[in-house]
C-alpha cells in the first residue's frame, strides 16, 4: 500500500503522553503526502504547545481544534472530516505506535474497508515510576454475535465507509463506540481484516480508581450497544435479577479479597457488573437510551436524503392499505435513502382487551389500537426503534398513533386519508355502534399526534377538510397530495369506438360501502335505452342478476387488464377517502361516474361525472343512457392526461419530499 494515509489522534489534556506518540509516528516511514491530525478537544493543559513543538520538527503533523463539545467521538468525527485522504487510521493520544508493524497495518487497506490489529499492554510500574511492556494481545475481539472488530486505539477504515455509516456515534461515552462503528459497517457490507501483530503499546490506567471508572463505563455502554442492535446483540444483556445477582457476587468477591494484591482486579469486576446493571435499569427499564448522534452526510448518495418510513402495514404486500403502501415506499426509495421501520408487534394493553371483550358482549365496538393505553404502548415500542437511528425525517404511512412518541428531533409527516372522527362516522353508523369512550380516546390521540407532527400529506380536499376540522390542524400544515394508482397500468384502454356495448366496470372491494346495489339499479335502468355490459370484480351477493359479468378477486396484472378492456368506471360509494379505485381507473384511462363525496371529486376532476349521493341511482342511470361515444372518449383522454400530470407516484413522492426538511 503506497497511498497516503491520514492519521487522526483525538486529544484531551494529553500533555503527559502525546509527545511520546508523536515521536513514534514521526519515526514511521510512510508516503510523504501522509498527514498526522491531532484534534485538540477542549484541553486545559499544555497539549497545544506539545503538538505545535512536534509540528515544527515534522511538517506532517497538523493541529486542529474541536471546541464545540467534549467527547472522543466528536473529536474523531471532526478529525476524519478534516482529513485529506481516503485512507484513515485512528490512534489514541496516550498510546504509542509500534513503528516496525505500522507498515503491515496500513497494508490492510488493500484488502478491507475497515480493520484492526493487536496490541501490547503498556503497564505502569509504581516502583520505577515508569511504563513497561506487558502481555501481547493478538487475537481480534469479537461482538456478542461473534464478529471481529478493531479497538478504537488502533483502527483503520476508508473515508468512504466512514461517511456511509455516519461516523462515530457521539452518544457513546466511555466505551463500545468502536464496536458500534463495526456493527454499522457490517450492516453496510463492509469487509473487515485483522493484523495479528501488535500495532500499539496500549497504555493501561495507572491508578485503581480510574480503572474502576473505565470498567463501569464499559459495562454501561455494553447495554447501550445491545439495545442499539437488538436483532444481533439484544440477547447479550441478561435480565435484571441475574444482573443484580452478579453485582452481589462481584461485591462479595471484592470484600473477600480486600487488602490483597488482587483487590483492585475484583473492584474492576464490580465496576463492570455495576455498569451493566445501571445501564439495564437506565436504558431498558426507564427507556432512557441516549439518542444516536451520527453525522448526517452519506457518501455515494449525492443530494439524496435519509428518511425513515414507518408503517403498521406490511411494506412488501402489494395490497396493503388498499394498495397504497407498496408503491409509495418504492417510489420514496427512488428519491431518498429510505430505512423501513415496521411497527413492532405489541400485545394490546390489558385494560383495552378487557374493555373490548365486555363491550363486545353488548354489541358495542371498542377499538384497542385507537385507545390510550394500547396506543401509548405501541408508540413506546416505535420510539425505542426510531432512537437507534440518527435524527432524520419520518414519513408515517397510516401510522399516526404509532408515531406519537417519536423524539422531536425526528420531524414526522403524517400520510393519511381521514381523521378518526370521520372514520368512525363512516364505518360505525347504523346498526354498528362504536363505544363513546373509544370515540373520545381516538379523537384525543388524533389531536395529540397532530400537535407533535410537522404536517400532513392527504389524498383529497375532503381529507384536508376533515383533518383541519376534526384534528384542528392549520391549513398551512396540510399538503394536498393525491396518491398514485394502487394497480399500475399494464396497458391503457383505447378510446371507445363503438356504442354497443358500453363496457362498465364496478370493483367490489366492499359491496355495501361501494354502493354495489345502487350500481346494479342504475345499470338496469339504463339498459332499457342502450346495450351495456357490466363487469363486477370481487365479492358479490348470491342473487347477482344473470346479465352481470362477474369475476372473482383478480391478481393485480389481471385487474389492470380488466381496467383496460372497459370504457367507464361506475362507483356509487357511500364513503370514500383516498379514492384508490378511482385513481386506478384514471391511471388506466377510463372515464368515471362516481358519487360526489369524500375524496372522489379530487381524483376525478374533469375525467368524468359526479352525481349527488341522494340521487346517485337516478342521475347515474341518466348519464349511462345519454353519454355519447365522443363524450366518453373525451373523458378518457382527460383521464390519461390527469394521470400523467398529477395522479402518479413520482409526483406524489416529489411533492411529499418538498415539504420535508433536508
C-alpha positions in Angstrom: 0.0 0.0 0.0 1.7 3.1 -1.2 -1.2 5.6 -1.0 -1.0 8.4 1.6 -2.7 8.0 5.0 -4.5 10.4 7.3 -3.7 9.6 10.9 -6.3 11.1 13.3 -5.5 11.5 17.1 -8.1 12.9 19.4 -6.5 14.7 22.3 -7.9 16.0 25.7 -5.4 17.0 28.3 -2.8 14.7 26.7 0.3 16.7 27.7 1.9 13.8 29.6 1.7 11.2 26.8 1.1 12.7 23.4 4.7 13.7 22.8 5.8 10.0 23.0 3.1 9.1 20.5 4.0 11.8 18.0 7.7 11.0 18.3 7.0 7.3 17.4 4.8 8.4 14.5 7.5 10.8 13.2 9.9 7.8 13.0 7.4 5.8 10.9 8.1 5.6 7.2 5.0 6.5 5.2 4.1 8.2 2.0 5.3 11.8 2.0 1.8 13.1 1.4 0.5 11.5 4.6 -0.7 13.6 7.5 -1.0 13.3 11.2 -4.0 15.2 12.5 -4.2 16.0 16.2 -7.7 17.1 17.3 -7.5 19.3 20.4 -10.8 18.8 22.2 -11.0 21.5 24.9 -7.6 20.7 26.5 -6.7 22.9 29.5 -3.1 21.8 29.9 -0.1 22.2 27.5 -1.4 19.8 24.9 -1.4 22.5 22.2 2.1 23.6 22.9 3.4 20.0 22.8 1.8 19.3 19.5 3.0 22.7 18.0 6.5 21.9 19.1 6.3 18.4 17.4 4.9 20.0 14.2 8.0 22.2 13.9 10.0 19.0 13.6 7.6 17.1 11.4 5.5 19.1 8.9 3.1 16.1 8.5 1.7 17.0 11.9 -1.4 19.2 11.8 -3.3 20.6 14.8 -7.0 21.4 14.6 -9.5 22.4 17.3 -12.8 20.8 18.2 -14.2 23.2 20.8 -17.9 22.8 20.3 -18.4 20.0 22.9 -16.4 17.4 24.8 -16.1 13.8 23.7 -13.6 11.5 22.0 -16.1 10.6 19.2 -16.9 14.2 18.4 -13.1 14.8 18.1 -12.7 11.7 15.9 -15.5 12.8 13.6 -14.0 16.3 13.4 -10.6 14.9 12.6 -11.8 12.5 9.9 -14.0 15.1 8.3 -10.9 17.4 8.0 -8.7 14.6 6.6 -7.3 15.0 3.1 -7.0 11.3 2.2 -9.3 8.3 1.7 -7.3 6.0 4.0 -7.8 6.8 7.7 -6.1 5.4 10.8 -7.3 6.3 14.3 -4.8 6.2 17.2 -5.2 7.5 20.8 -3.0 10.2 22.3 -1.9 8.2 25.3 -0.8 5.0 23.4 2.4 4.5 21.4 2.5 3.1 17.9 5.0 0.3 17.3 7.0 1.6 14.3 8.0 -1.7 12.7 4.4 -3.0 12.5 2.8 0.2 11.1 3.6 -0.7 7.5 1.9 -4.1 7.9 -1.1 -2.4 9.5 -1.8 0.0 6.6 -1.3 -2.7 4.0 -4.7 -4.0 5.1 -6.2 -1.1 3.1 -5.6 -3.3 0.1 -8.0 -6.0 1.2 -10.5 -4.4 3.6 -12.8 -1.4 4.2 -12.0 -1.4 8.0 -9.5 -3.3 10.1 -7.8 -3.6 13.5 -4.7 -5.0 15.0 -3.2 -6.5 18.1 -1.5 -4.6 20.9 1.0 -4.9 23.7 -0.2 -3.9 27.2 1.7 -0.9 28.4 1.8 -1.2 32.2 2.7 1.2 35.0 5.3 0.1 37.4 5.0 2.1 40.7 8.5 1.0 41.8 10.3 2.5 38.8 7.5 5.1 38.2 7.6 4.2 34.5 5.7 2.2 31.9 6.9 -1.2 30.6 5.6 -3.7 28.0 3.4 -6.5 29.2 1.4 -9.2 27.6 0.7 -9.2 23.9 -3.0 -9.4 22.9 -3.0 -10.6 19.3 -6.5 -12.1 18.8 -9.3 -9.9 17.5 -12.0 -9.1 20.0 -15.5 -10.2 18.9 -19.0 -8.9 19.4 -21.6 -11.0 21.3 -22.7 -12.5 17.9 -19.2 -13.5 17.1 -18.0 -10.8 14.6 -14.5 -9.3 15.0 -13.8 -5.6 15.4 -10.8 -3.3 15.9 -10.2 -1.4 19.2 -10.6 2.4 19.0 -6.9 2.9 19.7 -5.8 1.1 16.5 -8.4 1.3 13.9 -8.2 1.7 10.1 -11.0 2.4 7.7 -11.8 4.2 4.4 -13.3 7.6 4.5 -16.0 6.2 2.1 -17.1 3.7 4.7 -16.9 6.3 7.5 -19.2 8.7 5.7 -21.6 5.9 4.6 -22.1 4.7 8.2 -22.4 8.2 9.6 -19.0 8.3 11.5 -18.7 7.5 15.2 -21.8 7.7 17.4 -21.2 10.6 19.7 -23.8 9.4 22.2 -21.4 6.8 23.5 -19.4 8.0 26.5 -16.8 5.7 27.9 -16.6 2.7 25.5 -18.1 0.5 22.8 -18.1 3.3 20.2 -15.7 1.3 18.0 -18.0 -1.8 18.3 -21.0 0.3 17.3 -19.0 1.6 14.3 -18.1 -2.0 13.3 -21.7 -3.2 13.6 -22.9 -0.4 11.3 -20.0 -1.1 8.9 -21.1 -4.8 8.8 -24.7 -3.7 8.1 -23.4 -1.7 5.1 -21.5 -4.7 3.7 -18.0 -3.6 5.0 -15.1 -6.0 4.8 -13.0 -6.5 7.9 -9.4 -7.6 8.3 -7.2 -8.2 11.3 -3.4 -7.9 11.8 -2.2 -10.5 14.4 0.8 -8.3 15.3 1.0 -5.6 18.0 0.3 -2.2 16.4 0.4 -0.1 19.5 1.5 -0.2 23.1 -1.8 0.1 24.8 -1.4 2.3 27.9 -3.3 1.0 31.0 -4.7 3.1 33.7 -2.1 3.9 36.4 -4.5 4.0 39.4 -7.3 1.7 40.5 -9.9 4.4 40.8 -9.5 5.4 37.1 -9.6 1.7 36.1 -12.8 1.1 38.0 -14.4 4.1 36.4 -13.4 2.8 33.0 -14.8 -0.6 33.7 -18.1 0.9 34.9 -18.4 2.9 31.6 -17.6 -0.3 29.6 -20.4 -2.1 31.4 -22.9 0.7 30.9 -22.1 1.2 27.2 -22.3 -2.5 26.6 -26.0 -2.3 27.3 -26.4 0.8 25.1 -24.7 -1.2 22.3 -27.0 -4.2 22.7 -30.1 -2.0 22.7 -28.9 -0.2 19.6 -28.6 -3.6 17.8 -31.4 -5.7 19.4 -31.6 -8.2 16.5 -27.9 -9.0 16.7 -26.9 -8.3 20.3 -30.2 -8.0 22.3 -29.8 -11.4 23.9 -26.4 -10.4 25.4 -28.0 -8.4 28.2 -29.3 -10.7 31.0 -32.5 -9.9 33.0 -32.4 -7.5 35.9 -32.5 -10.3 38.6 -29.5 -12.0 37.1 -27.6 -8.7 36.7 -28.4 -7.9 40.4 -27.2 -11.3 41.4 -23.9 -10.9 39.5 -23.4 -7.5 41.1 -23.9 -9.0 44.5 -21.4 -11.8 43.7 -18.9 -9.2 42.5 -19.3 -7.2 45.7 -18.7 -10.3 47.8 -15.7 -11.3 45.7 -14.2 -7.8 46.3 -15.0 -8.0 50.0 -13.3 -11.3 50.4 -10.2 -10.1 48.6 -9.9 -6.6 50.1 -6.4 -5.9 51.5 -4.8 -8.3 49.0 -2.9 -7.6 45.7 -6.0 -8.8 43.7 -8.5 -6.4 45.4 -8.1 -3.9 42.6 -8.9 -6.6 40.0 -12.0 -7.5 42.0 -13.1 -3.9 42.2 -12.8 -3.6 38.4 -15.1 -6.6 38.1 -17.5 -5.0 40.4 -17.4 -1.8 38.3 -18.2 -3.7 35.1 -21.1 -5.5 36.7 -22.4 -2.3 38.3 -22.2 -0.6 34.9 -24.2 -3.4 33.3 -26.9 -3.2 35.9 -27.0 0.6 35.8 -27.2 0.5 32.0 -30.0 -2.0 32.0 -32.1 0.0 34.6 -31.5 3.3 32.9 -31.6 2.4 29.2 -34.0 -0.5 29.2 -36.3 -0.2 32.3 -36.6 3.6 32.2 -36.3 3.7 28.4 -33.7 6.5 28.6 -31.4 5.1 25.8 -29.3 8.0 24.5 -30.4 9.2 21.1 -27.9 8.5 18.4 -25.6 11.3 17.3 -24.2 10.4 13.9 -23.0 12.5 11.0 -25.8 13.2 8.6 -23.8 13.0 5.3 -23.7 9.8 3.4 -21.1 9.1 0.7 -22.4 8.0 -2.7 -25.9 9.4 -2.2 -25.3 12.8 -3.7 -28.2 15.0 -2.7 -30.3 12.0 -1.7 -31.6 12.5 1.8 -32.1 10.0 4.6 -35.6 9.1 5.5 -37.4 6.7 7.9 -40.7 5.2 6.6 -42.9 4.0 9.5 -46.0 1.8 8.9 -48.0 -0.9 10.7 -48.7 -2.4 7.2 -46.5 -4.9 5.5 -44.4 -2.8 3.2 -43.9 -5.8 0.9 -47.6 -6.6 0.4 -48.9 -5.0 -2.8 -52.4 -5.0 -1.3 -51.5 -3.3 2.0 -53.7 -0.2 2.8 -55.7 -0.6 -0.4 -52.6 -1.0 -2.4 -51.0 2.4 -1.3 -48.1 1.3 0.9 -46.2 -0.9 -1.6 -45.9 1.6 -4.4 -45.4 4.6 -2.1 -42.4 3.1 -0.3 -40.8 2.0 -3.5 -41.2 5.4 -5.1 -39.7 7.1 -2.0 -36.8 4.6 -2.2 -36.1 6.0 -5.7 -35.7 9.6 -4.4 -34.2 9.0 -0.9 -32.1 6.7 1.2 -35.1 5.0 2.9 -34.9 3.0 6.1 -38.1 0.9 6.6 -39.4 0.9 10.2 -42.2 -1.7 10.6 -44.3 -1.1 13.7 -43.2 -3.8 16.3 -45.7 -6.4 17.3 -47.2 -5.3 20.6 -49.9 -7.0 22.5 -52.9 -4.8 23.3 -53.0 -3.4 26.8 -54.9 -5.5 29.3 -57.4 -2.7 30.0 -58.2 -2.4 26.3 -58.5 -6.2 25.8 -61.0 -6.4 28.8 -62.9 -3.3 27.5 -63.2 -4.8 24.0 -64.5 -8.1 25.4 -67.0 -6.7 27.8 -68.4 -4.1 25.4 -68.5 -6.6 22.6 -70.9 -8.7 24.6 -73.3 -5.7 24.5 -73.0 -5.2 20.7 -70.8 -2.2 21.1 -67.4 -1.9 19.3 -64.3 -0.9 21.2 -61.1 -0.2 19.2 -57.9 -1.0 21.2 -55.5 0.4 18.6 -57.2 3.8 19.0 -57.2 3.6 22.8 -54.8 5.5 25.0 -53.2 2.5 26.8 -52.6 0.4 23.7 -51.7 3.5 21.6 -49.1 4.6 24.0 -47.7 1.1 24.4 -47.3 0.8 20.6 -45.9 4.3 20.4 -43.2 3.4 23.1 -42.2 0.4 21.1 -41.8 2.6 18.0 -39.8 5.2 19.9 -37.3 2.6 21.0 -36.7 1.5 17.4 -36.5 5.0 16.0 -34.0 6.2 18.5 -31.4 3.8 17.1 -31.1 6.0 14.0 -29.6 9.4 13.5 -32.1 12.2 13.5 -33.9 12.4 10.2 -37.4 13.0 8.8 -40.0 10.3 9.4 -42.9 9.5 6.9 -45.7 7.8 8.9 -47.8 5.8 6.4 -51.1 5.2 8.2 -49.2 5.2 11.4 -50.4 8.3 13.2 -50.9 6.8 16.7 -47.7 4.8 16.5 -45.7 7.9 15.8 -46.9 9.7 18.9 -43.8 9.4 21.0 -41.1 9.7 18.3 -38.5 12.2 19.6 -38.9 15.7 18.4 -35.5 15.6 16.7 -37.3 13.4 14.0 -39.8 15.6 12.1 -42.8 13.5 11.4 -45.0 13.9 8.3 -48.3 12.0 8.5 -49.6 10.4 5.4 -53.3 9.7 5.9 -56.7 9.9 4.3 -59.0 10.7 7.1 -59.4 11.7 10.8 -60.5 9.2 13.4 -63.8 11.1 13.9 -64.6 10.9 10.2 -63.6 7.2 10.0 -65.8 6.5 13.0 -68.8 8.3 11.4 -68.3 6.3 8.2 -67.8 2.8 9.5 -69.8 2.9 12.7 -73.2 4.3 11.7 -76.5 2.5 11.7 -76.6 -0.9 13.5 -72.9 -0.9 14.3 -72.2 1.2 17.4 -68.8 2.5 18.5 -68.3 2.9 22.2 -68.3 6.5 23.3 -65.2 6.0 25.3 -63.5 4.7 22.2 -64.6 7.8 20.2 -63.2 10.1 22.9 -59.8 8.3 23.1 -59.4 8.1 19.3 -60.1 11.9 19.0 -57.7 12.8 21.8 -54.9 10.7 20.3 -55.5 12.3 16.9 -55.1 15.8 18.3 -52.0 15.0 20.3 -50.4 13.4 17.3 -51.2 16.5 15.2 -49.6 18.7 17.8 -46.4 16.7 17.6 -46.3 16.3 13.8 -44.6 18.5 11.3 -47.5 18.3 8.9 -50.0 16.1 7.0 -50.0 14.8 3.4 -53.5 13.9 2.4 -55.0 12.4 -0.7 -58.0 14.7 -1.3 -59.6 18.1 -0.4 -62.2 16.2 1.7 -59.3 14.7 3.7 -57.8 18.1 4.1 -61.1 19.5 5.4 -61.8 16.7 7.9 -58.2 16.8 9.2 -58.5 20.6 9.7 -61.9 20.4 11.3 -61.6 17.2 13.5 -57.9 17.3 14.4 -57.6 21.1 14.4 -54.6 21.3 12.0 -53.8 24.6 10.4 -54.2 24.7 6.6 -50.6 25.5 6.1 -49.6 22.2 7.7 -51.7 20.2 5.3 -50.3 19.1 1.9 -52.9 18.1 -0.7 -51.1 15.2 -2.3 -53.2 12.6 -4.1 -51.8 9.1 -4.4 -50.8 7.3 -7.5 -52.5 4.1 -8.6 -52.6 1.0 -6.4 -52.8 -1.1 -9.6 -50.2 0.1 -12.0 -51.4 0.1 -15.7 -50.2 -2.8 -17.8 -51.8 -1.1 -20.9 -54.1 1.9 -21.5 -57.6 1.5 -22.6 -58.3 2.6 -26.2 -60.9 5.3 -26.6 -64.4 3.9 -27.0 -65.1 3.4 -30.7 -68.4 1.6 -30.7 -71.6 2.5 -28.9 -72.6 -1.1 -28.4 -72.0 -2.4 -25.9 -70.9 0.3 -23.4 -68.5 -1.5 -21.1 -68.9 -0.5 -17.5 -66.7 -1.7 -14.6 -67.5 -1.9 -10.9 -64.8 -3.0 -8.4 -66.5 -4.5 -5.4 -63.9 -4.1 -2.6 -66.8 -3.7 -0.2 -70.3 -4.3 -1.7 -72.3 -2.2 0.6 -70.0 0.8 1.1 -69.0 0.9 -2.6 -72.7 1.0 -3.5 -73.0 -2.3 -5.2 -76.8 -2.4 -5.2 -77.0 1.2 -6.5 -74.7 0.3 -9.4 -77.0 -2.7 -10.3 -80.1 -0.4 -10.1 -78.5 2.3 -12.2 -77.3 0.0 -14.9 -80.5 -1.9 -15.0 -82.4 1.3 -15.7 -80.0 2.4 -18.4 -80.1 -1.0 -20.2 -83.6 0.0 -21.4 -82.0 2.6 -23.7 -78.7 1.2 -24.7 -76.7 -2.0 -24.6 -74.4 -2.1 -21.6 -72.0 -4.8 -20.4 -71.5 -4.6 -16.6 -68.4 -6.3 -15.2 -68.3 -6.7 -11.4 -64.9 -7.7 -9.9 -64.8 -9.0 -6.3 -67.2 -10.3 -3.7 -70.9 -10.1 -4.6 -74.2 -11.2 -3.1 -75.6 -14.6 -4.1 -78.5 -13.2 -6.0 -76.5 -11.3 -8.6 -78.5 -10.9 -11.8 -77.6 -13.2 -14.7 -76.8 -10.4 -17.1 -73.9 -9.2 -14.9 -70.4 -10.4 -15.9 -68.8 -11.4 -12.6 -65.1 -12.0 -12.0 -63.7 -13.2 -8.6 -60.8 -11.4 -7.0 -58.1 -10.9 -9.6 -54.3 -10.5 -9.5 -53.0 -7.0 -10.0 -52.0 -7.8 -13.6 -55.4 -9.4 -14.3 -57.2 -6.4 -12.8 -55.1 -4.0 -14.8 -56.1 -5.9 -18.0 -59.7 -5.6 -16.9 -59.5 -1.9 -16.4 -58.0 -1.7 -19.9 -60.9 -3.5 -21.6 -63.6 -1.3 -20.1 -64.8 2.2 -21.1 -66.1 3.6 -17.8 -65.9 3.0 -14.0 -69.1 3.3 -12.1 -68.8 3.8 -8.3 -71.7 5.0 -6.2 -70.0 4.9 -2.8 -71.5 5.9 0.5 -67.9 6.8 1.7 -64.5 7.2 0.1 -61.4 8.9 1.5 -58.4 8.2 -0.7 -60.3 7.1 -3.8 -57.8 4.3 -4.6 -60.1 2.5 -7.1 -61.0 5.8 -8.8 -57.3 6.6 -9.1 -56.6 3.2 -10.6 -59.4 3.9 -13.2 -57.9 7.3 -14.1 -54.5 5.8 -14.4 -55.8 3.3 -16.9 -57.6 6.0 -19.0 -61.2 5.2 -18.0 -63.9 7.8 -17.7 -65.8 7.7 -14.4 -69.3 8.2 -12.9 -68.9 8.5 -9.1 -70.7 10.0 -6.2 -69.9 13.5 -5.2 -68.4 12.8 -1.7 -65.2 12.2 0.2 -62.0 12.2 -1.9 -63.6 11.3 -5.2 -64.0 14.9 -6.6 -60.3 15.5 -6.2 -59.5 12.3 -8.0 -62.0 12.6 -10.9 -61.5 16.3 -11.8 -62.6 16.5 -15.5 -62.2 12.8 -16.1 -65.8 12.0 -15.5 -69.1 13.0 -13.9 -70.1 13.5 -10.3 -73.6 12.6 -9.0 -75.1 13.6 -5.7 -75.3 10.8 -3.1 -79.0 11.2 -2.5 -79.8 10.9 -6.3 -76.9 8.6 -7.3 -79.0 5.9 -9.0 -81.3 8.3 -10.9 -78.5 10.5 -12.2 -76.1 7.7 -12.9 -78.7 5.9 -14.9 -79.4 9.1 -16.9 -75.8 9.6 -17.7 -75.3 6.0 -18.8 -78.3 6.4 -21.1 -77.3 9.8 -22.6 -73.5 9.8 -22.8 -72.2 9.7 -26.4 -69.2 7.8 -27.6 -67.4 11.2 -28.2 -68.1 12.3 -24.6 -66.7 9.1 -23.2 -63.7 9.2 -25.4 -63.0 12.8 -24.4 -63.2 11.9 -20.7 -60.9 9.0 -21.3 -58.3 11.3 -22.9 -58.6 13.7 -20.0 -58.0 10.7 -17.6 -54.8 9.9 -19.3 -53.7 13.5 -19.1 -54.6 13.8 -15.5 -52.8 10.6 -14.6 -49.6 11.7 -16.3 -49.6 15.2 -14.8 -51.0 14.6 -11.3 -52.1 11.1 -10.2 -48.8 9.3 -10.3 -46.4 8.1 -7.6 -43.4 10.1 -8.9 -45.3 13.3 -8.5 -46.6 12.2 -5.1 -43.1 11.5 -3.8 -41.6 14.8 -5.1 -44.4 16.8 -3.5 -44.0 15.0 -0.2 -40.3 15.4 -0.1 -40.5 19.1 -1.0 -42.1 19.8 2.4 -39.7 17.7 4.5 -36.5 19.3 6.0 -33.3 18.3 4.2 
